[in-house]
Amino acid sequence: MAKKKQPVKIKRQKRGTDPGVNTVKKKQPAKIKVTLAKSIINTSESHRATVRGLGLRRIRHTVELEDTPAVRGMINKVGYLLKCEV
């Protein structure tokens, strides 16, 4: 009777752990600090929705957002209600 050979298990490295591969660190996007300075009472419904979309809930509430074209557009739309810092 011939003995059957057992399959050889190959150890695989986890992704990104190969020391020969240069890992590139991704650049962190810039952040913008946005604060709601004025009340949203008596503003249009779309402006209220934009303020909520920015994550602002009440006067003097501050959030840190990524600096993207979408966020910049939202800030331009309701800029008269906000204070911004880079």
PDB file with one MODEL, atoms N, CA, C and O in Angstrom:
MODEL        1
ATOM      1  N   MET A   1       0.811  -1.190   0.000  1.00  0.00           N
ATOM      2  CA  MET A   1       0.000   0.000   0.000  1.00  0.00           C
ATOM      3  C   MET A   1       0.857   1.259   0.000  1.00  0.00           C
ATOM      4  O   MET A   1       1.808   1.381   0.772  1.00  0.00           O
ATOM      5  N   ALA A   2       0.510   2.174  -0.864  1.00  0.00           N
ATOM      6  CA  ALA A   2       1.240   3.438  -0.936  1.00  0.00           C
ATOM      7  C   ALA A   2       0.569   4.459  -0.019  1.00  0.00           C
ATOM      8  O   ALA A   2      -0.655   4.591   0.008  1.00  0.00           O
ATOM      9  N   LYS A   3       1.398   5.169   0.720  1.00  0.00           N
ATOM     10  CA  LYS A   3       0.866   6.194   1.609  1.00  0.00           C
ATOM     11  C   LYS A   3       0.559   7.454   0.813  1.00  0.00           C
ATOM     12  O   LYS A   3       1.308   7.839  -0.086  1.00  0.00           O
ATOM     13  N   LYS A   4      -0.547   8.082   1.157  1.00  0.00           N
ATOM     14  CA  LYS A   4      -0.917   9.338   0.497  1.00  0.00           C
ATOM     15  C   LYS A   4      -0.154  10.473   1.146  1.00  0.00           C
ATOM     16  O   LYS A   4      -0.020  10.528   2.368  1.00  0.00           O
ATOM     17  N   LYS A   5       0.343  11.374   0.323  1.00  0.00           N
ATOM     18  CA  LYS A   5       1.050  12.551   0.838  1.00  0.00           C
ATOM     19  C   LYS A   5       0.031  13.568   1.324  1.00  0.00           C
ATOM     20  O   LYS A   5      -0.972  13.836   0.662  1.00  0.00           O
ATOM     21  N   GLN A   6       0.307  14.126   2.489  1.00  0.00           N
ATOM     22  CA  GLN A   6      -0.561  15.166   2.996  1.00  0.00           C
ATOM     23  C   GLN A   6      -0.205  16.484   2.318  1.00  0.00           C
ATOM     24  O   GLN A   6       0.972  16.762   2.090  1.00  0.00           O
ATOM     25  N   PRO A   7      -1.213  17.301   1.991  1.00  0.00           N
ATOM     26  CA  PRO A   7      -0.916  18.580   1.337  1.00  0.00           C
ATOM     27  C   PRO A   7      -0.102  19.483   2.264  1.00  0.00           C
ATOM     28  O   PRO A   7      -0.308  19.502   3.478  1.00  0.00           O
ATOM     29  N   VAL A   8       0.819  20.224   1.666  1.00  0.00           N
ATOM     30  CA  VAL A   8       1.662  21.149   2.413  1.00  0.00           C
ATOM     31  C   VAL A   8       0.920  22.474   2.573  1.00  0.00           C
ATOM     32  O   VAL A   8       0.425  23.044   1.601  1.00  0.00           O
ATOM     33  N   LYS A   9       0.853  22.948   3.801  1.00  0.00           N
ATOM     34  CA  LYS A   9       0.191  24.233   4.054  1.00  0.00           C
ATOM     35  C   LYS A   9       1.191  25.355   3.859  1.00  0.00           C
ATOM     36  O   LYS A   9       2.283  25.339   4.426  1.00  0.00           O
ATOM     37  N   ILE A  10       0.809  26.314   3.063  1.00  0.00           N
ATOM     38  CA  ILE A  10       1.659  27.471   2.792  1.00  0.00           C
ATOM     39  C   ILE A  10       1.179  28.622   3.657  1.00  0.00           C
ATOM     40  O   ILE A  10       0.003  28.983   3.622  1.00  0.00           O
ATOM     41  N   LYS A  11       2.079  29.192   4.426  1.00  0.00           N
ATOM     42  CA  LYS A  11       1.724  30.348   5.249  1.00  0.00           C
ATOM     43  C   LYS A  11       1.714  31.580   4.370  1.00  0.00           C
ATOM     44  O   LYS A  11       2.676  31.851   3.650  1.00  0.00           O
ATOM     45  N   ARG A  12       0.655  32.302   4.430  1.00  0.00           N
ATOM     46  CA  ARG A  12       0.557  33.535   3.647  1.00  0.00           C
ATOM     47  C   ARG A  12       0.713  34.715   4.575  1.00  0.00           C
ATOM     48  O   ARG A  12       0.274  34.693   5.725  1.00  0.00           O
ATOM     49  N   GLN A  13       1.348  35.746   4.052  1.00  0.00           N
ATOM     50  CA  GLN A  13       1.488  36.965   4.840  1.00  0.00           C
ATOM     51  C   GLN A  13       0.224  37.792   4.701  1.00  0.00           C
ATOM     52  O   GLN A  13      -0.460  37.763   3.678  1.00  0.00           O
ATOM     53  N   LYS A  14      -0.057  38.521   5.753  1.00  0.00           N
ATOM     54  CA  LYS A  14      -1.193  39.430   5.691  1.00  0.00           C
ATOM     55  C   LYS A  14      -0.857  40.578   4.761  1.00  0.00           C
ATOM     56  O   LYS A  14       0.310  40.920   4.570  1.00  0.00           O
ATOM     57  N   ARG A  15      -1.873  41.160   4.196  1.00  0.00           N
ATOM     58  CA  ARG A  15      -1.666  42.282   3.273  1.00  0.00           C
ATOM     59  C   ARG A  15      -0.996  43.440   3.980  1.00  0.00           C
ATOM     60  O   ARG A  15      -1.330  43.773   5.117  1.00  0.00           O
ATOM     61  N   GLY A  16      -0.051  44.045   3.297  1.00  0.00           N
ATOM     62  CA  GLY A  16       0.596  45.238   3.826  1.00  0.00           C
ATOM     63  C   GLY A  16       1.685  44.951   4.844  1.00  0.00           C
ATOM     64  O   GLY A  16       2.238  45.883   5.427  1.00  0.00           O
ATOM     65  N   THR A  17       2.012  43.656   5.078  1.00  0.00           N
ATOM     66  CA  THR A  17       3.031  43.346   6.068  1.00  0.00           C
ATOM     67  C   THR A  17       4.352  42.953   5.431  1.00  0.00           C
ATOM     68  O   THR A  17       5.318  42.676   6.142  1.00  0.00           O
ATOM     69  N   ASP A  18       4.412  42.923   4.116  1.00  0.00           N
ATOM     70  CA  ASP A  18       5.645  42.547   3.428  1.00  0.00           C
ATOM     71  C   ASP A  18       6.680  43.654   3.623  1.00  0.00           C
ATOM     72  O   ASP A  18       6.443  44.793   3.221  1.00  0.00           O
ATOM     73  N   PRO A  19       7.827  43.336   4.237  1.00  0.00           N
ATOM     74  CA  PRO A  19       8.812  44.383   4.501  1.00  0.00           C
ATOM     75  C   PRO A  19       9.449  44.954   3.240  1.00  0.00           C
ATOM     76  O   PRO A  19      10.023  46.042   3.274  1.00  0.00           O
ATOM     77  N   GLY A  20       9.352  44.233   2.135  1.00  0.00           N
ATOM     78  CA  GLY A  20       9.966  44.706   0.900  1.00  0.00           C
ATOM     79  C   GLY A  20       9.127  45.733   0.160  1.00  0.00           C
ATOM     80  O   GLY A  20       9.612  46.386  -0.764  1.00  0.00           O
ATOM     81  N   VAL A  21       7.893  45.877   0.556  1.00  0.00           N
ATOM     82  CA  VAL A  21       6.990  46.801  -0.137  1.00  0.00           C
ATOM     83  C   VAL A  21       6.965  48.121   0.619  1.00  0.00           C
ATOM     84  O   VAL A  21       6.774  48.156   1.834  1.00  0.00           O
ATOM     85  N   ASN A  22       7.164  49.205  -0.124  1.00  0.00           N
ATOM     86  CA  ASN A  22       7.078  50.530   0.496  1.00  0.00           C
ATOM     87  C   ASN A  22       5.620  50.892   0.701  1.00  0.00           C
ATOM     88  O   ASN A  22       4.828  50.873  -0.242  1.00  0.00           O
ATOM     89  N   THR A  23       5.273  51.217   1.920  1.00  0.00           N
ATOM     90  CA  THR A  23       3.904  51.639   2.185  1.00  0.00           C
ATOM     91  C   THR A  23       3.847  53.155   2.106  1.00  0.00           C
ATOM     92  O   THR A  23       4.681  53.855   2.682  1.00  0.00           O
ATOM     93  N   VAL A  24       2.864  53.643   1.392  1.00  0.00           N
ATOM     94  CA  VAL A  24       2.698  55.080   1.211  1.00  0.00           C
ATOM     95  C   VAL A  24       1.616  55.549   2.167  1.00  0.00           C
ATOM     96  O   VAL A  24       0.498  55.034   2.147  1.00  0.00           O
ATOM     97  N   LYS A  25       1.942  56.515   2.994  1.00  0.00           N
ATOM     98  CA  LYS A  25       0.956  57.066   3.909  1.00  0.00           C
ATOM     99  C   LYS A  25       0.108  58.074   3.150  1.00  0.00           C
ATOM    100  O   LYS A  25       0.621  58.921   2.419  1.00  0.00           O
ATOM    101  N   LYS A  26      -1.190  57.964   3.339  1.00  0.00           N
ATOM    102  CA  LYS A  26      -2.093  58.896   2.675  1.00  0.00           C
ATOM    103  C   LYS A  26      -2.083  60.231   3.408  1.00  0.00           C
ATOM    104  O   LYS A  26      -2.015  60.294   4.635  1.00  0.00           O
ATOM    105  N   LYS A  27      -2.151  61.275   2.627  1.00  0.00           N
ATOM    106  CA  LYS A  27      -2.155  62.616   3.187  1.00  0.00           C
ATOM    107  C   LYS A  27      -3.513  62.896   3.826  1.00  0.00           C
ATOM    108  O   LYS A  27      -4.555  62.635   3.225  1.00  0.00           O
ATOM    109  N   GLN A  28      -3.493  63.426   5.038  1.00  0.00           N
ATOM    110  CA  GLN A  28      -4.731  63.763   5.730  1.00  0.00           C
ATOM    111  C   GLN A  28      -5.361  64.994   5.081  1.00  0.00           C
ATOM    112  O   GLN A  28      -4.674  65.984   4.829  1.00  0.00           O
ATOM    113  N   PRO A  29      -6.669  64.935   4.810  1.00  0.00           N
ATOM    114  CA  PRO A  29      -7.315  66.111   4.229  1.00  0.00           C
ATOM    115  C   PRO A  29      -7.347  67.264   5.233  1.00  0.00           C
ATOM    116  O   PRO A  29      -7.409  67.054   6.445  1.00  0.00           O
ATOM    117  N   ALA A  30      -7.304  68.468   4.707  1.00  0.00           N
ATOM    118  CA  ALA A  30      -7.341  69.653   5.566  1.00  0.00           C
ATOM    119  C   ALA A  30      -8.698  69.732   6.259  1.00  0.00           C
ATOM    120  O   ALA A  30      -9.700  69.228   5.751  1.00  0.00           O
ATOM    121  N   LYS A  31      -8.711  70.364   7.414  1.00  0.00           N
ATOM    122  CA  LYS A  31      -9.939  70.485   8.197  1.00  0.00           C
ATOM    123  C   LYS A  31     -10.363  71.949   8.289  1.00  0.00           C
ATOM    124  O   LYS A  31      -9.524  72.850   8.298  1.00  0.00           O
ATOM    125  N   ILE A  32     -11.663  72.170   8.358  1.00  0.00           N
ATOM    126  CA  ILE A  32     -12.230  73.506   8.539  1.00  0.00           C
ATOM    127  C   ILE A  32     -13.109  73.463   9.789  1.00  0.00           C
ATOM    128  O   ILE A  32     -13.935  72.565   9.948  1.00  0.00           O
ATOM    129  N   LYS A  33     -12.921  74.443  10.670  1.00  0.00           N
ATOM    130  CA  LYS A  33     -13.783  74.568  11.845  1.00  0.00           C
ATOM    131  C   LYS A  33     -14.924  75.499  11.496  1.00  0.00           C
ATOM    132  O   LYS A  33     -14.699  76.635  11.077  1.00  0.00           O
ATOM    133  N   VAL A  34     -16.155  75.021  11.667  1.00  0.00           N
ATOM    134  CA  VAL A  34     -17.333  75.809  11.326  1.00  0.00           C
ATOM    135  C   VAL A  34     -18.183  75.968  12.588  1.00  0.00           C
ATOM    136  O   VAL A  34     -18.469  74.993  13.283  1.00  0.00           O
ATOM    137  N   THR A  35     -18.579  77.206  12.871  1.00  0.00           N
ATOM    138  CA  THR A  35     -19.400  77.500  14.038  1.00  0.00           C
ATOM    139  C   THR A  35     -20.663  78.218  13.585  1.00  0.00           C
ATOM    140  O   THR A  35     -20.606  79.133  12.765  1.00  0.00           O
ATOM    141  N   LEU A  36     -21.802  77.799  14.122  1.00  0.00           N
ATOM    142  CA  LEU A  36     -23.065  78.488  13.828  1.00  0.00           C
ATOM    143  C   LEU A  36     -23.120  79.750  14.689  1.00  0.00           C
ATOM    144  O   LEU A  36     -23.173  79.670  15.916  1.00  0.00           O
ATOM    145  N   ALA A  37     -23.108  80.916  14.036  1.00  0.00           N
ATOM    146  CA  ALA A  37     -23.037  82.192  14.750  1.00  0.00           C
ATOM    147  C   ALA A  37     -24.411  82.846  14.909  1.00  0.00           C
ATOM    148  O   ALA A  37     -24.650  83.557  15.885  1.00  0.00           O
ATOM    149  N   LYS A  38     -25.313  82.607  13.954  1.00  0.00           N
ATOM    150  CA  LYS A  38     -26.631  83.241  14.004  1.00  0.00           C
ATOM    151  C   LYS A  38     -27.716  82.173  13.968  1.00  0.00           C
ATOM    152  O   LYS A  38     -27.477  81.033  13.567  1.00  0.00           O
ATOM    153  N   SER A  39     -28.893  82.560  14.388  1.00  0.00           N
ATOM    154  CA  SER A  39     -30.024  81.641  14.439  1.00  0.00           C
ATOM    155  C   SER A  39     -30.524  81.310  13.035  1.00  0.00           C
ATOM    156  O   SER A  39     -30.404  82.110  12.107  1.00  0.00           O
ATOM    157  N   ILE A  40     -31.087  80.109  12.909  1.00  0.00           N
ATOM    158  CA  ILE A  40     -31.660  79.713  11.621  1.00  0.00           C
ATOM    159  C   ILE A  40     -33.151  80.025  11.546  1.00  0.00           C
ATOM    160  O   ILE A  40     -33.814  79.691  10.564  1.00  0.00           O
ATOM    161  N   ILE A  41     -33.670  80.665  12.586  1.00  0.00           N
ATOM    162  CA  ILE A  41     -35.077  81.085  12.561  1.00  0.00           C
ATOM    163  C   ILE A  41     -35.244  82.134  11.458  1.00  0.00           C
ATOM    164  O   ILE A  41     -34.382  82.996  11.285  1.00  0.00           O
ATOM    165  N   ASN A  42     -36.328  82.064  10.730  1.00  0.00           N
ATOM    166  CA  ASN A  42     -36.657  83.006   9.662  1.00  0.00           C
ATOM    167  C   ASN A  42     -35.691  82.914   8.474  1.00  0.00           C
ATOM    168  O   ASN A  42     -35.482  83.901   7.769  1.00  0.00           O
ATOM    169  N   THR A  43     -35.110  81.743   8.253  1.00  0.00           N
ATOM    170  CA  THR A  43     -34.307  81.499   7.046  1.00  0.00           C
ATOM    171  C   THR A  43     -35.063  80.485   6.193  1.00  0.00           C
ATOM    172  O   THR A  43     -35.987  79.827   6.670  1.00  0.00           O
ATOM    173  N   SER A  44     -34.669  80.368   4.944  1.00  0.00           N
ATOM    174  CA  SER A  44     -35.378  79.441   4.052  1.00  0.00           C
ATOM    175  C   SER A  44     -35.126  77.995   4.475  1.00  0.00           C
ATOM    176  O   SER A  44     -34.133  77.687   5.134  1.00  0.00           O
ATOM    177  N   GLU A  45     -36.037  77.127   4.084  1.00  0.00           N
ATOM    178  CA  GLU A  45     -35.965  75.709   4.467  1.00  0.00           C
ATOM    179  C   GLU A  45     -34.702  75.051   3.922  1.00  0.00           C
ATOM    180  O   GLU A  45     -34.122  74.195   4.590  1.00  0.00           O
ATOM    181  N   SER A  46     -34.268  75.429   2.731  1.00  0.00           N
ATOM    182  CA  SER A  46     -33.058  74.825   2.162  1.00  0.00           C
ATOM    183  C   SER A  46     -31.810  75.256   2.934  1.00  0.00           C
ATOM    184  O   SER A  46     -30.856  74.487   3.050  1.00  0.00           O
ATOM    185  N   HIS A  47     -31.816  76.477   3.458  1.00  0.00           N
ATOM    186  CA  HIS A  47     -30.683  76.941   4.258  1.00  0.00           C
ATOM    187  C   HIS A  47     -30.643  76.210   5.597  1.00  0.00           C
ATOM    188  O   HIS A  47     -29.563  75.882   6.087  1.00  0.00           O
ATOM    189  N   ARG A  48     -31.790  75.954   6.188  1.00  0.00           N
ATOM    190  CA  ARG A  48     -31.845  75.184   7.436  1.00  0.00           C
ATOM    191  C   ARG A  48     -31.326  73.773   7.213  1.00  0.00           C
ATOM    192  O   ARG A  48     -30.584  73.234   8.035  1.00  0.00           O
ATOM    193  N   ALA A  49     -31.722  73.184   6.095  1.00  0.00           N
ATOM    194  CA  ALA A  49     -31.279  71.827   5.775  1.00  0.00           C
ATOM    195  C   ALA A  49     -29.765  71.795   5.550  1.00  0.00           C
ATOM    196  O   ALA A  49     -29.101  70.828   5.922  1.00  0.00           O
ATOM    197  N   THR A  50     -29.232  72.836   4.951  1.00  0.00           N
ATOM    198  CA  THR A  50     -27.791  72.907   4.724  1.00  0.00           C
ATOM    199  C   THR A  50     -27.030  73.001   6.038  1.00  0.00           C
ATOM    200  O   THR A  50     -25.997  72.355   6.213  1.00  0.00           O
ATOM    201  N   VAL A  51     -27.544  73.808   6.959  1.00  0.00           N
ATOM    202  CA  VAL A  51     -26.903  73.929   8.273  1.00  0.00           C
ATOM    203  C   VAL A  51     -26.923  72.586   8.986  1.00  0.00           C
ATOM    204  O   VAL A  51     -25.928  72.198   9.597  1.00  0.00           O
ATOM    205  N   ARG A  52     -28.035  71.874   8.918  1.00  0.00           N
ATOM    206  CA  ARG A  52     -28.130  70.539   9.522  1.00  0.00           C
ATOM    207  C   ARG A  52     -27.181  69.572   8.822  1.00  0.00           C
ATOM    208  O   ARG A  52     -26.581  68.708   9.462  1.00  0.00           O
ATOM    209  N   GLY A  53     -27.051  69.719   7.517  1.00  0.00           N
ATOM    210  CA  GLY A  53     -26.141  68.869   6.746  1.00  0.00           C
ATOM    211  C   GLY A  53     -24.688  69.069   7.133  1.00  0.00           C
ATOM    212  O   GLY A  53     -23.876  68.149   7.035  1.00  0.00           O
ATOM    213  N   LEU A  54     -24.368  70.266   7.569  1.00  0.00           N
ATOM    214  CA  LEU A  54     -23.011  70.537   8.055  1.00  0.00           C
ATOM    215  C   LEU A  54     -22.797  69.971   9.456  1.00  0.00           C
ATOM    216  O   LEU A  54     -21.668  69.944   9.945  1.00  0.00           O
ATOM    217  N   GLY A  55     -23.863  69.520  10.103  1.00  0.00           N
ATOM    218  CA  GLY A  55     -23.747  68.923  11.428  1.00  0.00           C
ATOM    219  C   GLY A  55     -23.915  69.903  12.564  1.00  0.00           C
ATOM    220  O   GLY A  55     -23.617  69.582  13.714  1.00  0.00           O
ATOM    221  N   LEU A  56     -24.393  71.106  12.251  1.00  0.00           N
ATOM    222  CA  LEU A  56     -24.571  72.135  13.280  1.00  0.00           C
ATOM    223  C   LEU A  56     -25.977  72.051  13.852  1.00  0.00           C
ATOM    224  O   LEU A  56     -26.951  71.911  13.113  1.00  0.00           O
ATOM    225  N   ARG A  57     -26.075  72.140  15.187  1.00  0.00           N
ATOM    226  CA  ARG A  57     -27.361  71.953  15.844  1.00  0.00           C
ATOM    227  C   ARG A  57     -27.891  73.210  16.515  1.00  0.00           C
ATOM    228  O   ARG A  57     -29.096  73.458  16.499  1.00  0.00           O
ATOM    229  N   ARG A  58     -27.018  73.998  17.098  1.00  0.00           N
ATOM    230  CA  ARG A  58     -27.472  75.183  17.842  1.00  0.00           C
ATOM    231  C   ARG A  58     -26.427  76.290  17.716  1.00  0.00           C
ATOM    232  O   ARG A  58     -25.323  76.055  17.223  1.00  0.00           O
ATOM    233  N   ILE A  59     -26.775  77.482  18.158  1.00  0.00           N
ATOM    234  CA  ILE A  59     -25.859  78.615  18.088  1.00  0.00           C
ATOM    235  C   ILE A  59     -24.622  78.312  18.937  1.00  0.00           C
ATOM    236  O   ILE A  59     -24.732  77.745  20.024  1.00  0.00           O
ATOM    237  N   ARG A  60     -23.466  78.687  18.441  1.00  0.00           N
ATOM    238  CA  ARG A  60     -22.139  78.457  19.030  1.00  0.00           C
ATOM    239  C   ARG A  60     -21.727  76.986  19.050  1.00  0.00           C
ATOM    240  O   ARG A  60     -20.795  76.611  19.761  1.00  0.00           O
ATOM    241  N   HIS A  61     -22.422  76.152  18.269  1.00  0.00           N
ATOM    242  CA  HIS A  61     -22.013  74.760  18.114  1.00  0.00           C
ATOM    243  C   HIS A  61     -20.936  74.720  17.035  1.00  0.00           C
ATOM    244  O   HIS A  61     -21.112  75.292  15.959  1.00  0.00           O
ATOM    245  N   THR A  62     -19.816  74.044  17.320  1.00  0.00           N
ATOM    246  CA  THR A  62     -18.686  73.997  16.392  1.00  0.00           C
ATOM    247  C   THR A  62     -18.440  72.564  15.947  1.00  0.00           C
ATOM    248  O   THR A  62     -18.483  71.638  16.757  1.00  0.00           O
ATOM    249  N   VAL A  63     -18.180  72.386  14.654  1.00  0.00           N
ATOM    250  CA  VAL A  63     -17.809  71.081  14.114  1.00  0.00           C
ATOM    251  C   VAL A  63     -16.566  71.251  13.253  1.00  0.00           C
ATOM    252  O   VAL A  63     -16.310  72.328  12.714  1.00  0.00           O
ATOM    253  N   GLU A  64     -15.792  70.164  13.130  1.00  0.00           N
ATOM    254  CA  GLU A  64     -14.612  70.156  12.272  1.00  0.00           C
ATOM    255  C   GLU A  64     -14.942  69.294  11.065  1.00  0.00           C
ATOM    256  O   GLU A  64     -15.280  68.119  11.210  1.00  0.00           O
ATOM    257  N   LEU A  65     -14.846  69.874   9.875  1.00  0.00           N
ATOM    258  CA  LEU A  65     -15.215  69.175   8.646  1.00  0.00           C
ATOM    259  C   LEU A  65     -14.014  69.086   7.712  1.00  0.00           C
ATOM    260  O   LEU A  65     -13.104  69.912   7.776  1.00  0.00           O
ATOM    261  N   GLU A  66     -14.021  68.071   6.840  1.00  0.00           N
ATOM    262  CA  GLU A  66     -12.976  67.954   5.830  1.00  0.00           C
ATOM    263  C   GLU A  66     -13.160  69.055   4.790  1.00  0.00           C
ATOM    264  O   GLU A  66     -14.281  69.449   4.469  1.00  0.00           O
ATOM    265  N   ASP A  67     -12.044  69.535   4.277  1.00  0.00           N
ATOM    266  CA  ASP A  67     -12.074  70.606   3.282  1.00  0.00           C
ATOM    267  C   ASP A  67     -12.278  69.998   1.898  1.00  0.00           C
ATOM    268  O   ASP A  67     -11.315  69.674   1.202  1.00  0.00           O
ATOM    269  N   THR A  68     -13.543  69.847   1.508  1.00  0.00           N
ATOM    270  CA  THR A  68     -13.874  69.302   0.193  1.00  0.00           C
ATOM    271  C   THR A  68     -14.719  70.327  -0.560  1.00  0.00           C
ATOM    272  O   THR A  68     -15.283  71.235   0.051  1.00  0.00           O
ATOM    273  N   PRO A  69     -14.811  70.187  -1.880  1.00  0.00           N
ATOM    274  CA  PRO A  69     -15.638  71.130  -2.643  1.00  0.00           C
ATOM    275  C   PRO A  69     -17.108  71.127  -2.213  1.00  0.00           C
ATOM    276  O   PRO A  69     -17.762  72.169  -2.249  1.00  0.00           O
ATOM    277  N   ALA A  70     -17.626  69.980  -1.813  1.00  0.00           N
ATOM    278  CA  ALA A  70     -19.024  69.910  -1.377  1.00  0.00           C
ATOM    279  C   ALA A  70     -19.237  70.717  -0.101  1.00  0.00           C
ATOM    280  O   ALA A  70     -20.212  71.461   0.014  1.00  0.00           O
ATOM    281  N   VAL A  71     -18.330  70.571   0.850  1.00  0.00           N
ATOM    282  CA  VAL A  71     -18.448  71.303   2.111  1.00  0.00           C
ATOM    283  C   VAL A  71     -18.265  72.792   1.864  1.00  0.00           C
ATOM    284  O   VAL A  71     -18.972  73.609   2.454  1.00  0.00           O
ATOM    285  N   ARG A  72     -17.321  73.155   0.994  1.00  0.00           N
ATOM    286  CA  ARG A  72     -17.109  74.577   0.678  1.00  0.00           C
ATOM    287  C   ARG A  72     -18.361  75.198   0.064  1.00  0.00           C
ATOM    288  O   ARG A  72     -18.703  76.338   0.375  1.00  0.00           O
ATOM    289  N   GLY A  73     -19.039  74.461  -0.799  1.00  0.00           N
ATOM    290  CA  GLY A  73     -20.271  74.952  -1.406  1.00  0.00           C
ATOM    291  C   GLY A  73     -21.365  75.177  -0.383  1.00  0.00           C
ATOM    292  O   GLY A  73     -22.104  76.159  -0.451  1.00  0.00           O
ATOM    293  N   MET A  74     -21.464  74.247   0.580  1.00  0.00           N
ATOM    294  CA  MET A  74     -22.461  74.396   1.640  1.00  0.00           C
ATOM    295  C   MET A  74     -22.147  75.619   2.498  1.00  0.00           C
ATOM    296  O   MET A  74     -23.049  76.359   2.890  1.00  0.00           O
ATOM    297  N   ILE A  75     -20.855  75.827   2.788  1.00  0.00           N
ATOM    298  CA  ILE A  75     -20.452  76.986   3.586  1.00  0.00           C
ATOM    299  C   ILE A  75     -20.748  78.281   2.836  1.00  0.00           C
ATOM    300  O   ILE A  75     -21.188  79.259   3.442  1.00  0.00           O
ATOM    301  N   ASN A  76     -20.512  78.299   1.525  1.00  0.00           N
ATOM    302  CA  ASN A  76     -20.827  79.492   0.719  1.00  0.00           C
ATOM    303  C   ASN A  76     -22.312  79.810   0.746  1.00  0.00           C
ATOM    304  O   ASN A  76     -22.706  80.976   0.782  1.00  0.00           O
ATOM    305  N   LYS A  77     -23.130  78.771   0.728  1.00  0.00           N
ATOM    306  CA  LYS A  77     -24.579  78.969   0.683  1.00  0.00           C
ATOM    307  C   LYS A  77     -25.100  79.645   1.946  1.00  0.00           C
ATOM    308  O   LYS A  77     -25.947  80.535   1.867  1.00  0.00           O
ATOM    309  N   VAL A  78     -24.603  79.229   3.110  1.00  0.00           N
ATOM    310  CA  VAL A  78     -25.120  79.759   4.377  1.00  0.00           C
ATOM    311  C   VAL A  78     -24.029  80.483   5.156  1.00  0.00           C
ATOM    312  O   VAL A  78     -24.041  80.495   6.387  1.00  0.00           O
ATOM    313  N   GLY A  79     -23.097  81.079   4.444  1.00  0.00           N
ATOM    314  CA  GLY A  79     -21.969  81.749   5.072  1.00  0.00           C
ATOM    315  C   GLY A  79     -22.372  82.906   5.978  1.00  0.00           C
ATOM    316  O   GLY A  79     -21.650  83.243   6.917  1.00  0.00           O
ATOM    317  N   TYR A  80     -23.501  83.503   5.707  1.00  0.00           N
ATOM    318  CA  TYR A  80     -23.949  84.636   6.530  1.00  0.00           C
ATOM    319  C   TYR A  80     -24.384  84.190   7.937  1.00  0.00           C
ATOM    320  O   TYR A  80     -24.584  85.026   8.818  1.00  0.00           O
ATOM    321  N   LEU A  81     -24.531  82.866   8.143  1.00  0.00           N
ATOM    322  CA  LEU A  81     -24.906  82.340   9.456  1.00  0.00           C
ATOM    323  C   LEU A  81     -23.717  81.769  10.223  1.00  0.00           C
ATOM    324  O   LEU A  81     -23.837  81.434  11.402  1.00  0.00           O
ATOM    325  N   LEU A  82     -22.567  81.658   9.552  1.00  0.00           N
ATOM    326  CA  LEU A  82     -21.443  80.888  10.098  1.00  0.00           C
ATOM    327  C   LEU A  82     -20.216  81.733  10.378  1.00  0.00           C
ATOM    328  O   LEU A  82     -20.073  82.846   9.872  1.00  0.00           O
ATOM    329  N   LYS A  83     -19.321  81.169  11.209  1.00  0.00           N
ATOM    330  CA  LYS A  83     -17.942  81.648  11.364  1.00  0.00           C
ATOM    331  C   LYS A  83     -17.059  80.463  11.019  1.00  0.00           C
ATOM    332  O   LYS A  83     -17.296  79.348  11.486  1.00  0.00           O
ATOM    333  N   CYS A  84     -16.032  80.703  10.195  1.00  0.00           N
ATOM    334  CA  CYS A  84     -15.171  79.610   9.747  1.00  0.00           C
ATOM    335  C   CYS A  84     -13.709  79.891  10.101  1.00  0.00           C
ATOM    336  O   CYS A  84     -13.249  81.031  10.049  1.00  0.00           O
ATOM    337  N   GLU A  85     -12.993  78.825  10.462  1.00  0.00           N
ATOM    338  CA  GLU A  85     -11.559  78.889  10.707  1.00  0.00           C
ATOM    339  C   GLU A  85     -10.898  77.726   9.963  1.00  0.00           C
ATOM    340  O   GLU A  85     -11.492  76.660   9.801  1.00  0.00           O
ATOM    341  N   VAL A  86      -9.686  77.946   9.525  1.00  0.00           N
ATOM    342  CA  VAL A  86      -8.968  76.879   8.834  1.00  0.00           C
ATOM    343  C   VAL A  86      -8.102  76.136   9.815  1.00  0.00           C
ATOM    344  O   VAL A  86      -7.409  75.192   9.435  1.00  0.00           O
TER     345      VAL A  86
ENDMDL
END
